[in-house]
Amino acid sequence: MLSAQKDKNIGILLALFVAVTLAAAGGLLAGSGDVTLAILAAGSAIGVVLLSRPTVALWVVVFSSLVLAGLTQLYLPQLQFIRWTVGLLAWALGVVALLRYMFTTSAPGSSKLPTVWWWMVAFAGVALLSGALNFSNTETLLFGLKGHFQMSGLFVAIIMMRWSEDVIDKFPRVIVGIALVQLPFVLHQYLFLVPGRLGLGGGVVAEDVVSGTMGATVGGGGANAVLSILLIIAAAIVLANYKRGLISPLKMCLNLLVLMLPIAFNSNRIALLYLLLVYLLLFSADIFKAQLKAIFVTTLFVLTLASVSWSYMNLASTADTSLGWRGFVSQTIARNTDEGHGYGRFQLNRWTGLTFWVREHRDATWDKILAGHGVGSSREGEGGAMSPTTLAQQRYPGVGIGLTSVSAILWDAGIIGLACWLAILWSAYLAAGRLARHYVTVPSRAAALHGFQVAIPILFISLFHKSFLTFHVPYQSLVLLVLGYIGYWQMKAWADVATKQKD
């Protein structure tokens, strides 16, 4: 009781401190006459209230980052500054969690932090070191740090705050729930926005706007790839629950139908590979164990893959019905690997973006190779609130050195930075597998961990597909939710083992 009261008192003091600070800032902002800044100040004040109730603040961050941020970008672009507010609230929650962990834990340092936490810290250290080594001006440094770490406060909060198990157990259900409500938005975007984008040129693909609540612009790019990842992770969770007999075949099929329809509309070809991975990782080992269930699921996956493939080959704006299956595959490979084939408005594609980095660093100094050119150096100008002059703008305009997350991280944080992210994903994958076995007596939790384990290879492949990890709020939030969920239960499992050993 005393510990709980102490936690509460510290939370109140922190909230009061932040409130006073924001009140002073709010007065200055109101005096400036800038409506946007005044709204930000008001939102920050609301955030202070939320911080006194961390669980509510957590769900506000999750909902705002996975739903509200993307919807405002597409439908209310004048309110895009909401993305800043979401990041600020996430970090405020993270700071509160960090301070509570430091000052209210009975024996500071006694709680063993998960492996993924330390790899995250390692990447942050590399990013800061790279920024210091390549420092040119404060605006560029802040621009790069904001891009990479704007939602990292969410991860800090998940790991550091002493959440009840019920709160963390809701993560998979929330992800599935948000994925299931994507269909109405997707239908509107496909039926009403895609026709107006046909023939825009400039490398714009009409179906990119079919991104649900993940974000897009009416006349530019969109996060349809992030939508596919969200839907397929949700499908993996649903299938993992079905595998353990937690939901009926009918409920599983209905959920998959709602989850797969948006993928058929958004022409994101890599989704086919993601779907194949889900099947292989979840059910390939069951072919000789539960043959009837394996045959049922295999048939379902074949039908799903065939349907999605048919829609890409026949309904997409870039479809060429004369190609056939082989031509479809060959064309997809060529667009991503041919030396003379750029992606969209850029000169490089996904493969040549990597070979170009190698060529440009043959005679580079070791600090550039190992630690990169500074966070944000790979970013093109995007007309946001911060518009520094980056390396990509100065030396490589229109080249696309940051086309994918892998190439962007190599330019921003070097080989060591990329190695940290690979270690983050690998440690999370191993931990999720062990935890699914550890919590076998809690089937719903084991199913969620199995589903998130399947999500890790999907996230790994996505690093070679798009650059969303370095700047995109919904994608970063989804990644951090997956990693935070795994990290939280790893801490709990270690604590359980330590308790049993003491007993």
C-alpha positions as CSV (number, residue, x, y, z in Angstrom):
1,M,0.0,0.0,0.0
2,L,2.8,2.4,0.9
3,S,4.6,1.6,-2.4
4,A,1.5,2.2,-4.4
5,Q,0.8,5.5,-2.6
6,K,4.5,6.6,-3.2
7,D,4.1,5.8,-6.9
8,K,0.9,7.9,-7.0
9,N,2.5,10.8,-5.3
10,I,5.5,10.8,-7.6
11,G,3.1,10.6,-10.6
12,I,1.2,13.7,-9.3
13,L,4.5,15.6,-8.8
14,L,5.7,14.8,-12.3
15,A,2.3,15.8,-13.8
16,L,2.4,19.1,-11.8
17,F,6.0,19.8,-13.0
18,V,5.1,19.2,-16.6
19,A,1.9,21.2,-16.2
20,V,3.8,24.3,-14.9
21,T,6.3,24.0,-17.7
22,L,3.6,23.7,-20.4
23,A,1.6,26.5,-18.9
24,A,4.5,28.9,-19.3
25,A,5.1,27.6,-22.8
26,G,1.4,27.9,-23.6
27,G,1.4,31.6,-22.6
28,L,4.3,32.3,-25.0
29,L,2.6,30.4,-27.8
30,A,-0.7,32.1,-27.3
31,G,1.1,35.5,-27.5
32,S,2.6,34.5,-30.8
33,G,-0.8,34.4,-32.5
34,D,0.1,31.1,-34.2
35,V,-3.1,28.9,-34.1
36,T,-1.3,25.7,-34.7
37,L,1.1,26.3,-31.8
38,A,-1.8,27.2,-29.6
39,I,-3.6,24.0,-30.4
40,L,-0.4,22.1,-29.7
41,A,-0.1,23.8,-26.3
42,A,-3.8,22.8,-25.6
43,G,-3.1,19.3,-26.7
44,S,0.0,19.2,-24.4
45,A,-2.2,20.4,-21.5
46,I,-4.6,17.5,-22.2
47,G,-1.5,15.2,-22.3
48,V,-0.6,16.3,-18.8
49,V,-4.0,15.2,-17.5
50,L,-3.6,11.9,-19.3
51,L,-0.2,11.3,-17.7
52,S,-1.9,11.2,-14.3
53,R,-3.7,8.1,-15.7
54,P,-0.9,6.2,-17.6
55,T,-3.2,3.4,-18.9
56,V,-5.5,5.9,-20.6
57,A,-2.5,7.8,-22.0
58,L,-1.1,4.5,-23.3
59,W,-4.3,3.7,-25.3
60,V,-4.5,7.3,-26.5
61,V,-1.0,7.0,-27.9
62,V,-1.8,3.6,-29.6
63,F,-5.1,4.7,-31.1
64,S,-3.7,8.1,-32.2
65,S,-0.6,6.6,-33.8
66,L,-2.3,3.7,-35.6
67,V,-5.6,5.5,-36.5
68,L,-5.7,9.2,-36.0
69,A,-2.3,10.2,-37.4
70,G,-2.8,8.5,-40.7
71,L,-6.4,9.7,-41.2
72,T,-5.5,13.3,-40.6
73,Q,-2.6,13.0,-43.1
74,L,-5.0,11.9,-45.8
75,Y,-8.3,13.6,-45.0
76,L,-7.3,16.6,-42.8
77,P,-3.8,17.4,-43.9
78,Q,-4.0,20.8,-42.2
79,L,-4.0,18.9,-38.9
80,Q,-0.8,16.8,-39.6
81,F,0.9,18.4,-36.6
82,I,-1.1,15.8,-34.6
83,R,1.8,13.4,-35.4
84,W,4.0,15.7,-33.4
85,T,1.6,15.7,-30.5
86,V,1.4,11.9,-30.6
87,G,5.2,11.6,-30.4
88,L,5.4,14.2,-27.6
89,L,2.8,12.3,-25.6
90,A,4.5,9.0,-26.2
91,W,7.8,10.5,-24.9
92,A,6.1,12.2,-22.0
93,L,4.7,8.8,-21.0
94,G,8.1,7.2,-21.5
95,V,9.8,9.8,-19.3
96,V,7.3,9.3,-16.5
97,A,7.7,5.5,-16.8
98,L,11.5,5.9,-16.7
99,L,11.5,8.1,-13.7
100,R,9.0,5.8,-11.9
101,Y,11.3,2.9,-12.6
102,M,14.3,4.7,-11.3
103,F,12.8,6.1,-8.1
104,T,10.1,3.7,-7.1
105,T,11.6,0.2,-7.8
106,S,12.3,-1.3,-4.4
107,A,15.8,-2.3,-5.5
108,P,16.9,-0.3,-8.5
109,G,18.6,-2.5,-11.1
110,S,17.2,-5.7,-9.6
111,S,14.5,-6.0,-12.4
112,K,16.3,-7.6,-15.3
113,L,15.5,-5.7,-18.5
114,P,14.8,-7.7,-21.7
115,T,17.4,-8.3,-24.4
116,V,15.6,-6.2,-27.0
117,W,15.8,-3.2,-24.6
118,W,19.6,-3.3,-24.6
119,W,19.9,-3.6,-28.3
120,M,17.5,-0.6,-28.6
121,V,19.7,1.3,-26.3
122,A,22.8,0.3,-28.4
123,F,21.2,1.6,-31.5
124,A,20.3,4.9,-29.8
125,G,23.9,5.2,-28.7
126,V,25.2,4.6,-32.2
127,A,22.7,7.2,-33.6
128,L,23.8,9.8,-31.0
129,L,27.5,9.1,-31.7
130,S,26.9,9.4,-35.5
131,G,25.1,12.6,-34.9
132,A,27.9,14.0,-32.8
133,L,30.7,12.9,-35.2
134,N,28.8,14.4,-38.2
135,F,27.3,17.5,-36.5
136,S,26.7,20.4,-38.8
137,N,23.8,22.2,-37.1
138,T,21.2,21.6,-34.4
139,E,18.2,21.5,-36.8
140,T,19.6,18.7,-38.9
141,L,20.5,16.6,-35.8
142,L,17.0,17.1,-34.3
143,F,15.4,16.3,-37.6
144,G,17.3,13.0,-37.8
145,L,16.6,12.1,-34.1
146,K,12.9,12.9,-34.5
147,G,12.7,10.7,-37.5
148,H,14.2,7.6,-35.9
149,F,13.0,8.0,-32.3
150,Q,9.7,10.0,-32.4
151,M,7.7,7.1,-31.1
152,S,10.4,5.4,-29.0
153,G,8.8,6.8,-25.9
154,L,6.1,4.2,-26.4
155,F,8.6,1.4,-26.1
156,V,10.2,2.9,-23.1
157,A,6.8,3.2,-21.4
158,I,5.9,-0.4,-22.2
159,I,9.1,-1.8,-20.7
160,M,9.6,0.6,-17.8
161,M,6.1,1.2,-16.4
162,R,4.7,-1.4,-14.0
163,W,1.6,-2.2,-16.1
164,S,-0.8,-4.9,-14.9
165,E,-0.7,-8.1,-17.0
166,D,-4.3,-7.4,-18.2
167,V,-3.1,-4.2,-19.9
168,I,-0.3,-5.9,-21.9
169,D,-2.5,-8.8,-22.8
170,K,-4.8,-6.4,-24.6
171,F,-2.1,-5.5,-27.2
172,P,-2.8,-8.4,-29.6
173,R,-6.6,-7.8,-29.4
174,V,-6.2,-4.1,-30.0
175,I,-4.0,-4.7,-33.1
176,V,-6.5,-7.2,-34.5
177,G,-9.4,-4.8,-33.7
178,I,-7.7,-1.9,-35.5
179,A,-6.9,-4.2,-38.4
180,L,-10.5,-5.3,-38.7
181,V,-11.8,-1.7,-39.0
182,Q,-9.6,-0.9,-41.9
183,L,-12.0,-2.2,-44.5
184,P,-14.5,0.7,-44.6
185,F,-11.6,3.2,-45.1
186,V,-10.0,1.0,-47.8
187,L,-13.3,0.7,-49.7
188,H,-13.7,4.5,-49.7
189,Q,-10.1,5.0,-50.8
190,Y,-10.3,2.4,-53.6
191,L,-13.7,3.5,-54.9
192,F,-13.4,7.3,-54.7
193,L,-9.7,8.3,-54.4
194,V,-7.9,5.8,-56.7
195,P,-9.9,6.8,-59.9
196,G,-8.8,10.5,-59.4
197,R,-5.1,9.4,-59.1
198,L,-4.9,7.5,-62.4
199,G,-2.5,9.0,-64.8
200,L,-0.9,11.4,-62.3
201,G,2.6,10.4,-63.4
202,G,5.8,11.2,-61.5
203,G,6.0,7.7,-60.3
204,V,2.7,7.8,-58.4
205,V,0.9,4.5,-58.2
206,A,-2.8,5.0,-57.9
207,E,-3.4,2.2,-55.3
208,D,-0.8,3.6,-52.9
209,V,-3.5,5.7,-51.4
210,V,-5.4,2.6,-50.3
211,S,-3.7,2.6,-46.9
212,G,-6.6,2.5,-44.5
213,T,-5.6,4.5,-41.4
214,M,-1.9,4.2,-42.0
215,G,-1.5,7.5,-43.9
216,A,-1.3,8.8,-47.4
217,T,-1.5,12.0,-49.5
218,V,-4.2,12.5,-52.2
219,G,-1.7,13.3,-54.9
220,G,1.4,11.5,-53.7
221,G,2.6,8.4,-51.9
222,G,0.9,6.3,-49.3
223,A,1.6,3.7,-46.6
224,N,-0.3,0.8,-48.3
225,A,2.7,-1.4,-47.4
226,V,2.2,-0.6,-43.7
227,L,-1.4,-1.5,-44.0
228,S,-0.5,-4.9,-45.4
229,I,1.9,-5.5,-42.5
230,L,-0.8,-4.6,-40.0
231,L,-3.3,-6.8,-41.6
232,I,-1.0,-9.8,-42.0
233,I,0.3,-9.5,-38.4
234,A,-3.4,-9.5,-37.3
235,A,-4.0,-12.5,-39.5
236,A,-1.1,-14.3,-37.9
237,I,-2.5,-13.7,-34.4
238,V,-6.0,-14.9,-35.5
239,L,-4.4,-18.1,-37.1
240,A,-2.3,-18.7,-34.0
241,N,-5.5,-18.6,-31.9
242,Y,-7.2,-21.0,-34.3
243,K,-4.2,-23.3,-34.2
244,R,-4.7,-23.6,-30.4
245,G,-8.4,-24.1,-30.7
246,L,-9.3,-20.8,-29.1
247,I,-11.6,-19.7,-32.0
248,S,-13.8,-21.7,-34.3
249,P,-13.0,-22.3,-38.0
250,L,-16.0,-20.1,-39.0
251,K,-14.8,-17.2,-36.9
252,M,-11.3,-17.6,-38.2
253,C,-12.5,-17.6,-41.8
254,L,-14.7,-14.5,-41.3
255,N,-11.8,-12.6,-39.7
256,L,-9.5,-13.6,-42.5
257,L,-12.0,-12.4,-45.1
258,V,-12.2,-9.0,-43.5
259,L,-8.4,-8.8,-43.1
260,M,-7.5,-10.0,-46.6
261,L,-10.0,-7.9,-48.7
262,P,-8.0,-4.7,-48.2
263,I,-4.8,-6.5,-49.3
264,A,-6.6,-7.4,-52.6
265,F,-7.3,-3.8,-53.2
266,N,-4.0,-2.1,-52.4
267,S,-1.7,-3.7,-54.9
268,N,1.1,-4.3,-52.5
269,R,2.8,-7.2,-54.1
270,I,5.2,-8.1,-51.2
271,A,2.1,-9.0,-49.3
272,L,2.1,-12.3,-51.2
273,L,5.5,-13.1,-49.7
274,Y,4.3,-12.1,-46.2
275,L,1.3,-14.4,-46.5
276,L,3.4,-17.3,-47.6
277,L,5.7,-16.7,-44.6
278,V,2.7,-16.8,-42.2
279,Y,1.6,-20.1,-43.5
280,L,5.1,-21.7,-43.4
281,L,6.0,-20.4,-39.9
282,L,2.6,-21.3,-38.4
283,F,1.5,-24.5,-40.1
284,S,4.3,-26.2,-42.0
285,A,5.3,-28.3,-38.9
286,D,1.6,-29.5,-38.5
287,I,1.4,-31.2,-41.9
288,F,2.2,-34.6,-40.3
289,K,0.6,-33.9,-36.9
290,A,-2.8,-32.5,-37.5
291,Q,-3.4,-33.5,-41.1
292,L,-7.1,-32.5,-41.3
293,K,-6.4,-29.0,-40.0
294,A,-3.3,-28.7,-42.1
295,I,-5.3,-29.6,-45.3
296,F,-8.0,-27.1,-44.4
297,V,-5.5,-24.3,-43.7
298,T,-3.4,-25.1,-46.8
299,T,-6.5,-24.9,-49.0
300,L,-7.5,-21.6,-47.4
301,F,-4.1,-20.1,-48.0
302,V,-3.9,-21.3,-51.6
303,L,-7.3,-19.7,-52.3
304,T,-6.2,-16.5,-50.6
305,L,-2.9,-16.3,-52.5
306,A,-4.6,-17.1,-55.8
307,S,-7.3,-14.4,-55.2
308,V,-4.9,-11.7,-54.1
309,S,-2.5,-12.6,-57.0
310,W,-5.4,-12.4,-59.5
311,S,-6.5,-9.0,-58.3
312,Y,-2.9,-7.7,-58.7
313,M,-2.6,-9.1,-62.2
314,N,-6.0,-8.0,-63.4
315,L,-7.4,-5.1,-61.4
316,A,-4.4,-3.0,-60.5
317,S,-3.8,0.3,-62.4
318,T,-0.3,-1.0,-63.4
319,A,-1.6,-4.5,-64.3
320,D,-0.7,-6.0,-67.7
321,T,-3.1,-8.9,-68.3
322,S,-0.9,-10.1,-71.2
323,L,2.0,-11.0,-68.9
324,G,0.7,-14.1,-67.3
325,W,2.2,-15.6,-64.0
326,R,5.8,-15.8,-65.2
327,G,5.7,-12.3,-66.6
328,F,4.2,-10.9,-63.5
329,V,7.0,-12.4,-61.3
330,S,9.7,-11.4,-63.8
331,Q,8.4,-7.8,-64.0
332,T,8.3,-7.5,-60.2
333,I,11.9,-8.8,-59.9
334,A,13.1,-6.5,-62.6
335,R,11.6,-3.4,-61.1
336,N,13.4,-4.0,-57.9
337,T,16.8,-5.2,-59.1
338,D,17.7,-4.0,-62.6
339,E,20.5,-1.4,-62.6
340,G,18.7,0.9,-65.0
341,H,15.3,0.7,-63.3
342,G,14.6,3.3,-60.7
343,Y,11.8,3.3,-58.2
344,G,9.2,6.0,-58.6
345,R,10.9,9.3,-59.0
346,F,14.2,8.0,-57.7
347,Q,17.2,6.8,-59.7
348,L,17.8,3.8,-57.5
349,N,15.6,0.8,-56.7
350,R,15.6,-1.5,-53.7
351,W,18.7,-3.6,-54.8
352,T,20.7,-0.8,-56.4
353,G,20.2,1.3,-53.3
354,L,22.4,-1.2,-51.5
355,T,25.0,-1.6,-54.2
356,F,25.2,2.2,-54.6
357,W,26.0,2.5,-50.8
358,V,28.8,-0.1,-51.3
359,R,30.3,1.8,-54.3
360,E,30.1,5.2,-52.5
361,H,31.9,3.8,-49.4
362,R,34.8,1.9,-51.1
363,D,37.1,4.8,-50.3
364,A,35.2,6.3,-47.3
365,T,36.7,6.6,-43.9
366,W,35.9,3.9,-41.3
367,D,33.8,6.2,-39.2
368,K,31.4,6.8,-42.2
369,I,31.3,3.0,-42.9
370,L,30.7,1.9,-39.3
371,A,28.7,4.8,-37.9
372,G,27.2,6.5,-40.9
373,H,26.9,10.2,-41.9
374,G,24.5,11.2,-39.1
375,V,20.9,10.5,-38.4
376,G,18.6,12.0,-41.1
377,S,21.3,12.2,-43.7
378,S,19.4,9.9,-46.1
379,R,16.1,11.8,-45.9
380,E,14.8,13.9,-48.8
381,G,13.1,17.2,-48.1
382,E,9.4,16.6,-47.2
383,G,8.1,20.1,-46.5
384,G,7.5,19.4,-42.8
385,A,7.9,21.7,-39.8
386,M,11.6,21.1,-39.9
387,S,13.4,21.4,-43.3
388,P,17.2,21.0,-42.8
389,T,19.6,20.5,-45.6
390,T,20.5,16.8,-45.5
391,L,23.3,14.8,-47.3
392,A,20.6,13.4,-49.6
393,Q,19.6,16.9,-50.7
394,Q,23.1,18.2,-51.0
395,R,25.0,15.5,-52.7
396,Y,22.4,13.0,-54.0
397,P,19.2,14.8,-54.9
398,G,16.7,12.5,-56.6
399,V,19.0,9.5,-56.2
400,G,17.0,7.8,-53.4
401,I,19.8,6.8,-51.0
402,G,17.2,6.3,-48.3
403,L,14.7,4.4,-50.4
404,T,14.6,1.5,-47.9
405,S,15.1,1.3,-44.2
406,V,18.3,-0.8,-44.7
407,S,19.9,1.7,-47.0
408,A,18.7,4.6,-44.9
409,I,20.2,3.1,-41.7
410,L,23.5,2.4,-43.5
411,W,23.7,6.1,-44.5
412,D,22.5,7.4,-41.2
413,A,24.1,5.0,-38.6
414,G,26.4,2.8,-40.6
415,I,27.0,-0.9,-40.4
416,I,26.9,-0.9,-36.6
417,G,23.5,0.8,-36.6
418,L,22.2,-1.8,-39.0
419,A,23.7,-4.6,-37.0
420,C,21.9,-3.3,-33.9
421,W,18.5,-3.4,-35.7
422,L,19.2,-6.9,-37.0
423,A,20.1,-7.9,-33.4
424,I,16.8,-6.3,-32.1
425,L,14.7,-8.4,-34.5
426,W,16.7,-11.6,-34.0
427,S,16.6,-11.3,-30.2
428,A,12.9,-10.6,-30.3
429,Y,12.3,-13.6,-32.6
430,L,14.1,-16.0,-30.3
431,A,12.5,-14.6,-27.2
432,A,9.0,-14.8,-28.6
433,G,9.5,-18.5,-29.4
434,R,10.8,-19.3,-25.9
435,L,8.0,-17.3,-24.3
436,A,5.3,-19.0,-26.3
437,R,6.5,-22.3,-24.8
438,H,6.9,-20.7,-21.3
439,Y,3.3,-19.5,-21.3
440,V,1.8,-22.7,-22.8
441,T,-0.6,-22.8,-19.8
442,V,-2.0,-19.4,-20.9
443,P,-3.1,-20.3,-24.4
444,S,-4.2,-16.8,-25.5
445,R,-0.9,-15.3,-24.5
446,A,1.1,-18.2,-26.1
447,A,-0.9,-17.7,-29.3
448,A,-0.2,-13.9,-29.3
449,L,3.5,-14.5,-28.8
450,H,3.5,-17.1,-31.6
451,G,1.8,-14.6,-33.8
452,F,4.3,-11.9,-32.9
453,Q,7.1,-14.3,-33.5
454,V,5.8,-14.7,-37.1
455,A,5.6,-10.9,-37.3
456,I,9.4,-10.5,-36.8
457,P,10.5,-12.0,-40.2
458,I,7.8,-9.9,-41.9
459,L,9.2,-6.8,-40.2
460,F,12.7,-7.9,-41.2
461,I,11.8,-8.2,-44.9
462,S,9.9,-4.8,-44.7
463,L,13.3,-3.1,-43.9
464,F,14.4,-4.0,-47.5
465,H,11.1,-2.8,-49.0
466,K,10.3,0.7,-47.6
467,S,12.0,3.3,-45.4
468,F,9.1,3.7,-43.0
469,L,11.3,2.7,-40.0
470,T,13.1,6.0,-40.2
471,F,10.2,8.4,-40.1
472,H,6.6,6.9,-40.2
473,V,4.6,7.2,-37.1
474,P,2.1,4.3,-37.6
475,Y,4.8,1.8,-38.8
476,Q,7.1,2.7,-35.9
477,S,4.3,2.4,-33.4
478,L,3.4,-1.1,-34.8
479,V,7.0,-2.3,-34.6
480,L,7.4,-0.9,-31.0
481,L,4.1,-2.5,-29.9
482,V,5.3,-5.9,-31.1
483,L,8.8,-5.5,-29.6
484,G,7.4,-4.0,-26.4
485,Y,5.0,-6.9,-25.9
486,I,7.7,-9.5,-26.3
487,G,10.1,-7.5,-24.0
488,Y,7.5,-7.2,-21.3
489,W,6.7,-10.9,-21.1
490,Q,10.4,-11.7,-21.2
491,M,10.9,-9.6,-18.1
492,K,7.9,-11.3,-16.5
493,A,9.1,-14.8,-17.4
494,W,12.6,-14.0,-15.9
495,A,10.9,-12.7,-12.7
496,D,8.8,-15.9,-12.5
497,V,11.9,-18.1,-12.8
498,A,13.8,-16.0,-10.2
499,T,10.9,-16.2,-7.8
500,K,10.7,-20.0,-8.1
501,Q,14.4,-20.3,-7.6
502,K,14.2,-18.3,-4.3
503,D,11.3,-20.5,-3.1
